Amino acid sequence: MCRTSPKPHYLYVEYTHTHMNKKILITGATSGFGKAIALRFAKEGYDVCITGRREERLAVVKQELEQHGGKVITLAFDVRDKAQVKAAIDELKTQVQRIDILVNNAGLAAGMATIDEGDTDDWDTMIDTNLKGLLYVTRQIAPMMREQAGGHIINIGSTAGKVVYKNGNVYCATKFAVDALNQAMRIDLLPYGIKVTAIHPGMAETEFSLVRFKGDEARAKNVYAEINPLQAGDIADIAWYCASLPPHVCINDLTVTCLTQANSVYSIKEAERVKK
């Protein structure tokens, strides 16, 4: 249900739609934040659309989600491929009439080197996934939300998009871009009653470091030593909080870390080194 004010040259929409049969689309939902967010919203009664490149893992997650009774749709595609994104969303539109929440979660870090020694293939992977993939999916879903006069886009950023750290260069650049795009979306979509929120997590124990270090489990595990990091469920709870606020309330930007991390550079490890 929507109410539109008579203000000239400006469309203000108060979006009120019950949880019943609400639909959420989550990219990169086969693990980590995406999977946790899917589970949280499924438990709250949402129909869930999940995407990922790994079809077999999508099938496993789908089974878990279906235990909560809602409808689950899986879309196997690579957000880096513009044609695949359009084809997948076109297919989705034949099954659902609306998308109430889009979570742009698909993203990754690849490698960790200085600019002068960086792997340009890693750079392309991060730029194509974290930045262009987010844009491709949003470009397909935002017009749906505009037509339905409401919705909510949640962009998963990073503390790396707030403070640059050593050897983070291109990854940090993509997350700074997510921060900028989140602000731009908020402005561009303001007339249509579409909420836009960025959640910027700090250190979180997911597959993130394992992917960054290309399967090196020991190196990935060492990242979280002494930290007591965030868990995927923490970010899912925050996403749910942002999405469940009253229609007139929009959280634009949230930065969240574990207690032992102040920002992307300074954590309890650095504090202990300074003491010594």
N, C-alpha and C positions, 0 to 999 in steps of 0.2 A: 504494500500500500504506500502511495507517495502523495505528499502535499506540495504543491508548487505555489510560491508566493507571486503576487502580481508585480513584483519589481520589474521595471522596464530594462531591457537589454541584459538581463542577468537572470539565470535560472538557478534558483536555490531549491534544493530537494531535501526533504527530511525523509530518510530511508527507514522504513519499518517493515520488516519481513520476519515472520516467526521462524524459530529453529526448525519447525517441521519441514522436512524435505529441502532444507537449505543445502547448497552444493558448494564444495570447496575443491579447487584444483591445486595440486602441489607438484612442483617439478622436482626432480631428483629425489624421489620418495622411496628408493630401495634400501636406504640405510640412513643413519645419523639423524640430523634434525628433521629431514623430510619425512622419514618413516615415523618418528615420534610424534610429529605434528598430525600426520594422518591418523594415527591411533587415538590421539587425544580428541580430535574432532569426531571421529567415528563413535567414540564412547559418548559424546555429547549429542548424538543423533543425526549428525550430518551424513549426507551421501558424499562419498569421497571419490574423486578422480585423481589417480596417481600416475606419474610419468617417470620414465627412466630408460636407459639404454639397454639394461639387462632384463630381457623378457622373462627369463626363468625366475629371477628374484622378484620381479613384479608379481608373478603368480603366487609366490610364497607369501608376500605381504598381503596380497588380496585375500588369501585364506584367513590370515589373522584378523583383518579388518571385518570380514564378513561375520565373524563371531559376535559382533556387536549389533548386527541386524540391519544395518543400512545398505544401500546400494553401493557397489564398488565398480568403478570402471578403470581399466588399465590402458595406458597408451604408451607403447614402446617406440621411442624415437630419440634422436639426438638433438638437443636444443641448438647445437651449433649449425645445424642444417636448416636453412630458411624454408626450403621446399618441404622437408619432413614436418617441420612445425606447422605449416599451413595445412598440409594434408591431414595431420593428426587432429588439429582443432576443427577442421571442417567435418571430420568423422564424428568428433565429439558433439558437434551441434546437431547431428541427426539423432542423438540419444538424449540430450538435455536441452531445455529451453533457456536456461540461465546459468550463470556462474556467480555465486554470491561472494566468494573469497578466492583470490588468486594468491598463492604463496610462491614467489620466485625464490626458490631455494637452491636449485641446481648451481653448483659452483665447486671450485677446487683450487688448490695450490699445486704447482708442479715445479719441483726443484728449488734450490736455494743457493744462489750464486750472485756475485757482483755483476754489475751491468757489463763490464768488459769481458766477462767470462760466461755470461748467461747463454743458455740453450735456446735458440730462437724458436725451435719447435715447441718447447715448453711455453714460451711467451705466447705463441699463437693459440695454444690450447687454452690458456687462462683468459686471454682476451676474447676468444670466440665463445667460451662457455660463460664466464662470469659477467661479461658485458653484452656481447651481441646476442647470446642466448636469451638473456633477460629481456632484451629489447624485442626480439622476435616473438616471444610468447606474449608479452604485454601488448604488442601491436595487434595481436589476434583477439585478445580477451577484452581490452579496454573498450572497443566499440560495442561489444555485447553489454557491458556494464552501462555505458552511456545510453543505450537504447532502453535498458530496463530501469534507468533513472536511479542507479545506486549500486553499491558494491564496495569491496574493500580489497586493496592490493597491499600485500605484506612482502617487503623486500628484505631478504636476509643478507645483511652486509657483514661487517667485521670491525673489530677495534683497529685492524690494519687499514681501515678506511678513515681513521681519525688521526693516527700517529704512525709515521713510517718507521720501520725497524731495519736494521742492517741486513742486507741480502734479500730483503722483501720486495724491493723495487717494483717489478711489473705486477706481482700479486697485489701489493698495496695500491698501485695505480688503478687496477681494476676495481678495487673496493672503494677507493676515493670516488671513482666514477659512479658506482652504485649509490653512494651518498648523494652526489650531485643529481643523478637521475631521479632519486626518490623525491628530492626537493622540487625538481621540475615537474614530475608527475602530480605532486600535490597542487601545484599552481595550475597546470593545464587542465586537470580534472575537477578542480574546485567547483565550476559551475554546474556539474552534473551530480553532485551529492555522492561522489566516490571518495571513500576514505583511502589514504595512502600512509603507510607506516613502514619505517625502517627499524629493524632489530639488528644491532651490531654486537654479536657475541665475542667474548675474549676466548681464552684457552678452553677448549671443550674436548672431552675424551670421546672422539668418534673415529671414523676411518680417515679423517682429514690428514693427520701426519703420516699415516701409513701410505696414503696416496702421494703426498708430497715427496716422501723419500722412497717412493717406488718399491714398496714391499719390504723395506728394511725395518723389521719389527723392533729390534733393539734400539735403533735410533729414534723411531717413532715413540716408543715407550719412555725414553729418556726426557722427551719434551715435557712430560707431565710429572716428572719426579719432584717431590716436595711441594707440589702446587695444589693438590686437591681440586681438580678442575671442574668446570661445569659439566653436566651431563645433558644428553639430547633432550631428555624429559623436561629439564629446566627451561629450555627454549620453547618447547611445546606448551608448557604452562603459560609462559609469557605471551606467546602468540594467541592462545585462547583468551587470556585476559584482555589483550588489545581488541580482539574481535567481539568480545561479549559486553563491551561498554555501551552505554545508552547511545541512541542514534545521533545525538548532537555533539558527542565527544569523540575526538580523533587524536590519538597519540601519533605525533609526526615522526619522532625519532627517539630511540632508546639505545643506550650503550650499557651492556651488562657484562660483568666479569665475575669470576670467583673471588672470594674474600682475599686470597693471597696474590692477586694480580691487580695492579692499579691501572695499567694501560698496556698497549701492545709492546712496550719496551721494558717497563719496570714491574717486576714481580718480587716475591719474597726471596727468590734466588739472588737477585741483584741487591736487595736490602741486606742480606746476610754477607754478601761480598764486601759491601761498603763498611759494615761493622768491623770486619776483619782488617 
